[in-house]
Amino acid sequence: MAGTVNRWKRYADWDDRPLRLDKFAAEDPANGFSAFSSPKDPKPGIGIENGRVISMDGVLERDFDMIDRFIARHHIDPAVASEAMAVDSRQVARMLVDMNVPREELVRLAHGMTPAKLAECVSHLNALEIAFAYSKMRARRTPGNQAHVTNAKDDPLQLAADAATAVAFGFDEIETTMRVSRNAWSNALACAVGAAVGRWGTLFQCSSEEAEELRIGMAGFTSYAETVSVYGTEKSFTDGDDTPWSKAFLAAAYASRGIKMRCTSGAGAELLMGFHDSKSLLYLEARCLCLQRGMGVQGTQNGGIDGAPLTSTVPGGFRELMAENLIAVWLDLECASGNDARATESEIRVGAKIMPYLVAGSDLICSGFGSILKYDNSFNPSLLNGEELEDYLVLQRDFEADGGLTPLPEEKALDLRRRAIDAVSAVFEELGLAQPSEGMKQSVTVASGSDDTQSFMPRDVALISEAIREKGISVVDVVRALAKRGFREEAENLLHVVKLRLSGDYLQTSAMIRNGRIVSAVNDPNDYLGPGSGYRVSEKRRLELNAIRDVLDQKEVLRSEALHEREETSRISYRARGPAVPSGDPKDVVIGISPAFGIKLFQTTAGHRLSDVLRAMTEAIRARGLIPRIVRFRHTADTSFLGLSAARLAGSGVGIGIQAKGTAVIHQRDRLPHNNLELFSNAPITQLSHYKGLGANAAAYALGEMPEPVVVPQRGEAMGSRYHARVAMIYAIETGLTEEGAQPEAVEVTFTGGRP
């Protein structure tokens, strides 16, 4: 029994176990609780009198808490409320997935709906329907993405280099934070400089304590903010010494200085703080989103965020995270759709969570893709990090879905990193902040993460950061320093972003900067109305998505094989001896080799030299007193037909067919092509000992014996996914050398090198 249980992986192995939350919802556990519903969730309802909300979701105005009061006054549109609330929630759900119902009509109705109504409507949608509705309801047509750029040392050189790399990958926003809070100013300066390398237009945020973050913004280093938290219960708000009005005032303060702002909310926050009022996660988040719309912010960072790991343990948790994102875009908010918290240690569940957002698109698919390695992510690991970046690029290619990123050649990344490091070093030197050495700069250029650097440590950074603040250094000083030290392009790129704060153009809903142009819900509205509408990957963009690193083609296979040609030439020689003819000698066993064997291809897919493979088989045949004969076939490259053709030439009636990649058969002349005696199909795990056994068994069959077949042990290796692309190229090389009707060629083989 224990063996049966251990066959499957237990959640307890990584402590990522599902959680029962029914006792949080009600005293009676039998009532049940999920992320979508709780027995204590209110029923949708509204009362309007003289244009004033006098009751909402079963609560009279005199009993409103501060969240109810703010939503009633600043979110609910009384002119629409009665109409919107009267539509059956199931009908609204159908409208959300009906491609014939315009987005604008649904947004209009949402402005008259209460939190309970919004939650009830989306609760009728399954996960597939939520993803479809999201693709229709998001505000901006073109998808985008956001990166986290941090490191364990708060090292400004690495921050600048990683910011430049993130910008080159195509992230529309980058966000930093620090391990040591007083290092905020240095982190902000470094990322602002790095983000200006290569192109301009990437927006930047430094996540810090709210007052300090505002000061950094006023100094011009940041262009947006999003870590302004709101909550779905009054006690959670007051526990943080905040109210909806104080948050609204902060939003106005940012907007008055041309700084784009989103709020942060997300299911699970109230549960983590201990003030959940026994309500469902979806209902509480619907309240948060109505608050944010009432505040007039441009958008929201939601979809679980820090609470995502908790939400994912609740029944329907991942579906709820999608549903709250849907409510956000339905309310016409820009949506930075979560995916910045590692919700699980299961790679399968991580991939499953990102897929709906990748195929549906989002204003910002991740509100923080860890563009750095996990251990350097000071926000804690994101759902996806530097370790998964290549996988994400391939996912875009697999589904022809625009995830906002573009593959980056390694040499270009190194050039940008060097440029960014030199630029931030020049600023430090010009402003009297630090003198980075060449050794420090070089170590960062080629580093994968902070473990590989010999650069600034947190204490060094604290001194730099405090000097920036105490000297009153602003972004204008940085622009001047860059220009003075010869970094004219970077100075202009940084200045372009600062200038946008004067016009306020990127304060539009769902605004980002692409190719020096504001792209937002105003000039790039989502016009999805079914197939052929909405965002589509253009041919130019498709080619960009396809240009990932390490793409395998025939030239690459031939290049790698050519590396082994010289060594093989020193170990074996193949000499053509004219046409091969049938033999009458019963001791004759023919080994039929493929067209490219030893000519263009020199190793099996397991990495064995073909000379060693041939030696192992021929010696095993000779050991039984038989004579191995080598014949090259050019009319076919198929393993079965190589083996059958060899058997028909052999005096013993037994032959071996082997391709250059190592796949082999033992065949007999009177059998059907694919009805062989033994098949060695798993070349990537076939060892020389197996090839020796193959030769020995072929000899045994020739002697009329019935040997034990050679079995190549297989332990669940994913040979298809790991080798089939290369195998296809190898086989194309083989078949390219075939010629219809070509006669078999006798080959004299001489082994000139040592044994393996």
N, C-alpha and C positions, 0 to 999 in steps of 0.2 A: 504493500500500500504506500509506504513511504517513497518508494521508487516512482510510483505513478504520480504522486503529488509533486515530486521534484522535477518531473518532466517539464512542467510549465514554470515560467518565471512568476514569482510572487511580487505583488506590489510592495510588500514589506521589505523586499530586498533593497529597494532604494527609498523606502519610507515616503512613498508617493501615493498613499492609500486613499481610497474613496472615504468620504466623511458623511456620517448621518447627522443631519441638522434639525430633525423634527423637534427636539426638545428646546431648540432656540425659538421655534415658531409657536409652540403651544404646549400646555401642560400634558395633553394627551398625545403620546407618541403615535398613536394610530391615525391621527389626523393627517400625517404625512407633510412633507415639505420638499420643495425643489427650488432650483434657482428661479423658476418662472412663477411659482405660486406659493402662497401661505394662507392658512385659514384666517389670518388677521389682516390680509390685504383688503382695502376698502373696495366697494363696488363703484363703478363709474357713475358720476352724476354731477349736475351743475344747476345752480339757481341764479338767474339774472333778473335784476330789478333796476329799471332806469339806467341801464348800461353799467351796472355794478354787479360784481360777483358776490352773492349773499350766502352761497353754500357751494361746496366743492367736494366731490367724492365722499358724501355722507357727513361732512363736517360743516356746521353752521359758522358764519363769519365771526361771531363772537368767540368761537372756540378755536379759530385758526391759530396755529403756531407761526413762527416767523417765516418758515418756508412756504406754508400755505398762503400767507398774506402777500409775500413777494410774488409768488406765481400768479395769484389772483389779480394783482395790480399791474404786473409788468409782462406777464406771458400771455394770459388769456385775452383773446380778441373778442369782446362781447358781441360784436357784429356778426361773428361767425359761429360762436359757441353753441347756440341752440341748434343750428343746422348740423354742425359737425357731431355733436353728442347724440343726435337723433338717428344717425346712420348706424345700422346694426354692425357690430364689430367684425363679424364674419364677412360682411359685405365689404367693409374697409380693407380687410386682409386680402380679399380677392382683387380689389382695385390696385393694391400694392404690386401684385404680380401680373396684372393685366397690362400688356404692352400698349393697349389702345387708350389707356387712361393717362393723360399727360401728368408729368411730375408736378407741374405748377398747381394743378388742381388739388393734388394730395397735400402739398405744402400748405396751401390756403386752409384746408380743413384741419391740418395738424395744429395750426395756430389758435384754433378754438377748442382743442381737446385737453382734458385734464390728464395728469400723470397716470391715473388708473385706467383711463380710456386708451391711452397710447400703449400701455403695457398689455392690456387685454387684446387689442387688435393684433399686435405682433405675436402674441402667444398662440394664435391660430395657425401660424406658419411653421412648417418644418424647416430643417436646416437648409435644404436645397432651395426652398422658396425664399428664405431670408437672404441667401446669397444672391438670388436672382433680383429680388426687390432692391437690394443694396446697389447692384450695378445700375439699376434704373434711377434710384433716388439720390445718389451722390451728386453734390453740387457742380463740381468741375468735371469736364469731359476727360481731360488728360490726367492719368495717374501720376503720382509722385512718391518719393520716399525720404526718410529722415535717418540720420546716423548718430550714434553716440561716439564721441571722440574723447577718450579719457585715458589715463594710465595710472599705475599703482604708485608712481613717484611724483605725480603732478609735474612731470618734467616738461618744460615749455618747448624744448627742441623736438621732443617726440610728438607733442601735441600739434605743433605746426606741421611736421612731416605727415602725420596721420590725417590731419585736416585737409591738406593738399591732396592726399590720395583719395580721401572720401569724396571730395569735390570732383575729382577726375572720374570716379566711378559713376557719378551722376546724381548723388544725393542732393536734393533740393534744399535741405536744411541740415545743419549739424548742431548738436547739443553737447555741452560739456558739463561736468561737475568735478568735484575734487575730493580727495581723501582727507585733506586738511582744509577746513572751511576758510581760513584766512588766506589761502592760496588762490582765491577766486579771481582777483585782478590779474595775476600773472597768467592764469589759465585762459581768461577772456582775451587778453592781448595776443597770446600765442595762437589761439584758434582763429581769431579775426585775421591775423596776418596769413596763416596757413590757408585759410579759405579764399584768400585773394590771389593765390598762386594758380596759374593755368587758365582761369576764366573768372568772370565776375557774375554775381547773382545768387550765390548760395547764402541763404539767411542763417543767422547764427544766434544761439542762446547760451547763456551761462546760468545753469541752475544752482541757485544759492538761496540763502535766507531772503525772504521777500523784500525787505527794505534794502539789503545790500545789492540784490539783483536789480532793483530799480535804480540805485545809484550807478551801477555799472552800465545800465542802459542809457541813463542820462549822459554818461561820459562818451557815449557813442560806440561802444564796443559791440553791443548786441543789437539785433534788428527784430527780434521777437522774444516773447516769453510765453511759457505754457504751464509752469509749475505753480499755478494759482488754484489751490484746491477748494472744491466745494463738496458738500456732503448731503445725504438724503434724510438725515434726522437732525432735529434741533440740538440735541445733546452733543452730537459729534461736532457741530459748528461751534458751540460755546466752549467745548473742551479745548478747542484751538484758539480761543479768544477772538473769534471771528463771527461775522454775520453776513447774510447776503448783501447787505448795503455796503459793508466795508470792502467786500470783494468787488462790488460794482464800482466803488470809488477808485480802487486800485486799477481796474480795467480802464477807467476814464483817464487816469493819470498816465498810463502807458500810451493810450491813443493820442493824448494831447501832445506827446512828444514824437509821434509818428512811429511808435513801436507796435508791431503786430502782437496780438495777445489771444491766447486760448486759455480756457480753464482746464483743470484736470479733475476727473471724477472716475468712477468705475466700480463695478460690482465687487462686493467683498470689503470695501473700505470701512463701512459702518460696523460690520461684523468683527473686523480686526480691532477696531477701537472700542468694542464692547457696547455700542449704543445702536442697536439694530431695530428696536421696537417690535421684534418678532415679525417683521415684514419680509416679503420676498426680495431677493437681490434685484430683480428686474424692476419692481415697483419703486424701490428706493433710487435706482439709477434714473428712472424716468423723471422723478422729482428733481434730481440733479440737473438733468438736461433742460428741463423747463426753466429752472433757475438761470442757467447759462444763457438761454435765449433771452430771458427777461433782462439780463445784465447788458445785453447788446454786444457781447464778445463776438469775435469773428468765428470762433470754432471751439472745438473740444478735443481734449486728449482723453479718450475713454476706450472701453473694451477690457475692463479689468484692471489694467495698469498694475500697481503693486499688489492689488487684491486678486490678480488673475490666478496665482497658484492655489489660493483658497477656493476661488470660484470653480476651478477645474476639478475639485474633489467632490462637488455637489452634483446630484443628478441633473442632467441637462446643462451642466456648467458651460461647456464650450458653445453650445447653442445659445445660451443666454448672452455670452460675450458678443456673439454676432448680432443678437437681437438689439442689444443696447446701442451698438454702432448704427444699426438701421434706424432706430429712433432719432439718433443724432442727425443723420443726413435728412431724415424726413422733416425734422424741424428746421432744415436749411442751414445747419451749422457745418462749417468745415470740420472734417473728421480725421484726426490723427489716430488711426484705428488700432490702438493698443499694440500688441506684439512686441512690447519692449521688456516684458518680464518673462523669465524662463518659467513657464507654468508647469513644466513636468520634466523629468529626466528621461522620459521615454522618447527615443528618436522618432518612433512611428507617430506618437501623438504630437510632437513638435511639427512634423511635416504635415500632419492632418490639419493642424490649427492654421497654418499659414495659407493653405491652398485656397479656401474661399475668397480671401482677400486678393490673392494673386490673380485669380481668374475673373473676379468681379471688378477689380480695380478699386482704388481708394485715393482720396486726396493725398494722404500719406499712409502708405501701406503699413509701415512700422513707425510708431512714435518713438523710434530709437532702435534701429538695427545696429547691433554692436559691431561697428566696422573694425574694431580692434579685437584682440583675443580675449577670451572670457576673463582671465585673471586680471586683465587691465581694465575691465569695465567697472568703473567706480559706481555705477548705478546698480551693481550686481548684474550677473549675466542676463542678456536679452534673450528673447525667444530664439533669435538667430544672431550669431556672432562671427568674428573673423574666421573661425574654424568652418563655418557653414557658408561662407560667402561664395565660394566656387559652386557649391551645390545649388545655391539660389540662382546663380547665373545660368546654370544648366536647366533648372526648372523653367525659367523664362523661355529658354530655347525649346524645351520639350513641349510646352503648351502654347508656344507662340503668344505668350502673354507678357505685356509690358509691366514689369515690376519696378520700373523707374531707374534701373541700373544698366550700365554698359560695360562689357568686358574691357579690361585695361592691360595692355602689354607690360610685361615686367620691366623692360628697359625704360619705358615712359614713366612708370611709377618711381623708379630710382632717380630719374632726372628731376621729377617734381619734388621728391623728398629732399634732394640736395638743395634745390632752389629755395624751398620753404625754410630749411634749416639756416641757410645763409642769410635769408631775408630777416628772420626773427633775431638772429645773432647780430646783424647790422643794426637793428632797432635797439637792442639792448645796449650795444656799445655806444651808439649815438646819443642815447638818453641817459647814459651813465648808470645802467642797471646791472650789467654783468659783462664778463669777458669769456665767452665759451671758447674752449681750446679746440684745435683741429681734431685731437683724439676723441673728444666728446662728440663732435659733429659727425665724424666718420662712424662711430659706433652706433649712432642713432639711424644713420642713413640705411644701413643694411640690417637693422634689427627687426625681428618679428614682433617683439614686445619688450617691455621694460626689463625683463630678466637678462636681456642681451646687451643692455646699454651701460656705458660708463659715463653717465652724464649727471645732471642736477639731481640732488636728493631733496626730499620734502622740506628740510630746514633751509636749504639754499633758496628754494622757491619762495618760502615764507618771507625771506628778506627782500626778494625782488618784488613780490606782490605788495608788501607794505610800503615799499618805496614808490611804486606806481601810484598808490592811493594817496600817500602823504605829499607827493610832488604835484598832485592834481593833474597827472598826465591824462590826456584825452585822446580820442581817435585821431583828431587833427594833428596832434604831435607825432603820432605814429606815421600818418601819411607823409608828413614833412620829412621825418627821419628816413623813410623808405626812398623817397624821391632824392634826398641829398646823397644817399649812399649808392645810388645807381639802380635802384629797384623801381624804375619809373612805371612799368606796367602794373606791378603789384600795388603801387600807390594809387594809380588811377582806378584799378579794380575796386579797391577798398573805398575810395571816395565816391564811386558810382553808387554803391549801396547806401552810403551815408546820405547822399543827395536825395535818395528816394524818400527819406524821412521828411523832407520838406514838402514834397508833393502829396505824400500819403497814399500813393497809388497801390502799394501792397497791403493796404488796410482793407481792400476789397475782400469779400468772402472767398475763401479757398484760393488765395493768391500765392503764386510762386513766380520765380523769374527764370525764364528759359530763353537762351540766346539773346540776352539783353532786353527782353520784352516781358512785361507783366502778363501772366496767364492766370485767369481767375474765372469765377463763376459768372462774371459780367461779360467778358469777351470770349469765353470758352465754356459756355454752359453745357451741361450734360443733356444731350438730345436723344437719348436712347429710347427708341420706340420699336424694338424688335430687330430681327436680322437685317444687316446692312446699314444700321444706324448706330449712333453713339461712337465711342472711341474704337478705332480699328488700327491694328499695327500696320503701318505703311510698309512698302517694299524696302525702302531705305532703312527703316527701323528694324525690320526683320533681319536684314543683313548684319546690322550692328549686334543684335541679340545672338546671332549665330557665331559671331567671331570670338568664341571662348578660347582659352588657352588649351594647348595640348590636344587639339583636334587631330584625329588619326586619319591619314590618307595613304595612298599607295607609295608616294614618294618617301613618307616618313618610315614606312615599313622597310622599304628597300634601303634607305639610309642606315637604319639600325642593323639590318642584316649585313650590309657591307662592312660594318665594323668587325665582323667575325670572319670575313672572307680570307684575309691574309693568314690568320691562324689555321684555318681549315686547310688551306693550300699546303701548309707545312706538315700537315698530319695525314693527308689522304690525296690520292690522285685518281681521277676518273679518265680512262682512255677508251674512246669509242672503237669497237672492233667489227663494225658492219652489222648487217641485219641479224637479228636473233631468230633461230629456227627451232622447231620442236625437237626434243631429244627423246631417244629411246632408252636412255640409261635410267634404270629404276632408282639409282642413287642420286639422281639429279633433282634438287629442290631450287626453284627459281624465286628470287626476291625481286619483285617488280617495283621500281622506284618511279616517282612522279616526274613530270617534265622539269620542274625547277629545282629538284633535289640536288644539292651540291653545286648548282650553277648560279642561281640567284638567291636561294634560301639555304641557310647553313646551320640553323638550330631548330629544335622542336619548340613548341610553345611552353614546355617545361624548362627550357634553357639547356637541354642536352645537345652536345655537338653531334651532328649527323654522322661524323666519322666514328664516334664512340658507339652510336646506335647500330650502325652497320657491323662494326667489329663484334659487338656483343651477340648479334644474331648469327653471323657467319661462323664464329667460333663454336657456338652452341650446336650448330648443324654439323660441323666437322667432328665435334666430340662424339657424335653417334655414328661416325664412319660414312657420312653422306657428303655430297659435294654441293656447296652453295653456288648458284650462278646469278649474277646481277644483270638485270635487263631494264633499260629505261623505256618507258612507254610514252608516246607523244599523242596518241589518238584520244586519250582520256586522262583526267586528273582525279576521277572518282575512285575512292578507296576500294569499293567492292569490285569494280571492273578492273582495277589494277591487280587485285588478288586473283580474280577469275582468269584474267589474261595470262598471269604468271603461271597459274596451275595448268592451263592448257598447253603451255610450252614445256612444262617440266616432265621429265621422264617418269618421275614418281607420281605425277598427277596432283601433287600438292605444291602450292605456291603461297608466297607472302606478298601482300600489297601494302605499300607504305607511302604516305604523303610526307612532304618535307616538314609539315607542322607536327608530325609524329603519330597521326592517326593510322592504325594498321589493322589488317585482317589476315587470318589464315584461311585459305580457300582450297577447294577441291574441284577438279575439272568437270565433274558430272553434276554439280549442284547449280541451283538457280543463283543469279547474281547476288542477291541480298540474303541468301540462305547460307551464310558462311559457317565455317567450323568454329572460329573464335573471332571476336571483335574487340579491338582495343580503342574505344572511342574517346576516352577521357585523357587525351594527350597531355593536358597541363599537369596532371598528377601521375602520369606514367613514368616510372623510374627505369634506369638502365637494367636493373634486375628483372623487371617485367619484360623488357625487350629480349633479354637473355632467355627467359622462360618461353617467350614467343617462339624463338628459334628452336629451342629444345622440343617444344610441342609439335612444331611443324615437322621436325625430323621424326618424331614418334608416329605421327599420322602417316608419314611416308613409309614407315616400317610396318604399318598395319596395326599399330597399337591404339589403345583408347586412353590417352593421358588425362589427368585431372586438369580441367581448363584453368588458365591463369586468370585470377580475379584481381583487378586493381581496386584496392580499398577506397571507398568514397565516403567522406564524413560530412556531407552537406555543403561542400564548397560551392559557391555561386559561380560556376565556370561559365555559364551562359553569359551573365552580365559582365564578367571580367574579361572574357576572351573572344566573344563572338564578333565584336567589331574588328579586332585584329585578324581573326580567322577569315572573315569575309574578304579582307584585303589580300591575305595570303592566297586564298583560293582564286581570287581574281588574277593574281600574278601567275599562278599555276595554269589556269585555263587560257590565259593570254598566250601561253607557249604551246598550246595544243594545236593539232592540225588534223583535220578529218582525213581518215584513211592512212595516216602515217604508220610506217612499219616499225615494229619493235627493234630496239638497238641494243646489241650486246655491249656490255661495259666491263672492261678489266679494271678492277679496283686494287690499288696498292696502298697499304697502310705504312706511312713513313714516320709517324710520330709515336710518342710513348703512349702507354695505356692511361685511361682516365684515372 
